[in-house]
Structures are given as C-alpha cells and as structure tokens.
Amino acid sequence: GNSVTQMEGPVTLSEEAFLTINCTYTATGYPSLFWYVQYPGEGLQLLLKATKADDKGSNKGFEATYRKETTSFHLEKGSVQVSDSAVYFCALILNMFSGGYNKLIFGAGTRLAVHP
Amino acid sequence: NAGVTQTPKFQVLKTGQSMTLQCAQDMNHNSMYWYRQDPGMGLRLIYYSASEGTTDKGEVPNGYNVSRLNKREFSLRLESAAPSQTSVYFCASSEATAALSGANVLTFGAGSRLTVL
C-alpha cells in the first residue's frame, strides 16, 4: 500500500544546529510530496512541496529534495531557531489524473524541540 | 481572511453523549475534510466532501457522520461518543481533490480537542 515513514522523535537540538528529519515513502504511481508543520496549539501549515522527481522544495530556510531512487524526501535546515520548535509531518498525494479523490497520506509526525 | 474556522476548540463528553463539530471556510474552496490526530499515528481521514452536495468515507468513518451544509460549512457529528474517539480533530479545505494533485494544498483549522470520559 501507500505509506509514509518518518523518523521518530523527539528531535532535540541547540539553536543554530543542523537539522535533518528523514522521510521515506511507498507509493504506487507518481506521488507529490509535502512537508507540513504544526506549531503548538495550531493546525497544520504547508511548509514546502515537490511534485516530481529531483524537484527541491524550499521555504523559510528549510529544504527537501524528491529522490525517486531512494523514495525519500528528507527535510533539512542549516541553522535552526527556537521558533522552529514544532511537529513536522511528511505527506504524499498520488497523481491520479483520472479524477476522483486524491488522498493525502501523512506520516506519524516528528517533534522538534530547539533550545537556546 | 479567517481561513478555516473550527468550533469548539475544546469539549469534554461522557460516553454515549452526542455532539457536532462545526467547520467553516471562507476561501471558496470546493473540497473539505475531517481528520483526527492521535499520538504516533499522524492524521487519519474520517470523511471528506469533494464538492458541495457530496460526502464520502475516509479511512476511519465508523462512529461519525458528516453534513456538507453548503459550500462553506462541513460539520462532523458523533452520535454516541466513545472513549476511543478522544482525539484532536482537524477540519481542512482545498480548491479541489482531483487531477492537479500537486496543487492540492490543504488549509487546516486550528483543531478541536475532544475528550470522551
């Protein structure tokens, strides 16, 4: 089946450290890939996305590259801040051009805690 | 713009009680969704509405009903609450469900935390 696997958290880092959150997927067909972020007490927000292999999504200093050969979409940031503390969700959606519902499949989420 | 607004933010129920979670969006989106979020399980789709007048089951529909009241509003009803329905519920909306899936970005509400005793 189609699924998303993320590294378990929590990930605890000092401010200005390098961040990697691993995400791998299993999908039939050609998915689009997303990272959503959930700040405390809020709903999920789209952080970045990539719609085809080798695309790089980027936003707010975060980056992720769609790697078809390794079925991965790892999230990286060169220097994290306390304000980046949140839960990060990797997700995929299948490109179903025949129409119908394109189901968004989420990973379990990875909590990031950044301390000064 | 308010985006997606959910009410209530918090609710405590006793087993067997009923309640309705309300959701409204002001972005003129066609599609709306209800998810539940449980620790270690990510978000799971309960029901969705691809367009006004239609609703369909998601991954975990048992124990829930929905109503797409109009294009703006999509409510989730628990007829007889059970402790297993203790969760955080999120409503979301998007322009469309089909075809251009790369553009199918969901906008989420802030969530409703439900506890069933």
Interface residues (C-beta under 8 A of the other chain):
Chain A: V4 S32 F34 G41 E42 G43 L44 Q45 L46 K49 T51 F89 I93 L94 N95 M96 F97 G99 G100 Y101 N102 K103 L104 F106 G107 A108 G109
Chain B: V4 G40 M41 G42 L43 R44 L45 Y48 A50 D56 G58 F90 A92 T97 A98 A99 S101 G102 N104 V105 L106 F108 G109 A110 G111
